[in-house]
């Protein structure tokens, strides 16, 4: 199966950028999630647990999976 996305550039440049940078956005979320976990688990920053839970809720609400 193939999928093709078409954009009318330059009018749709922002939408094109979002589509082509999706992996970068995903990796930024993964990195932030891992950093928050590390902060509360290894650096005794318990407040980061709540921050991580909020981040994960936002991620879930937007149908993103970090698997």
NORDA-V683104 format. One record per pair of residues at least 24 apart in sequence whose C-alpha atoms are under 7 Angstrom apart, sorted by the first residue. I is the first residue (numbers start at 1). J is the second residue. D is the distance in whole Angstrom. If there is no record, write none. Layout:
I:J:D
I:J:D
This chain:
30:66:6
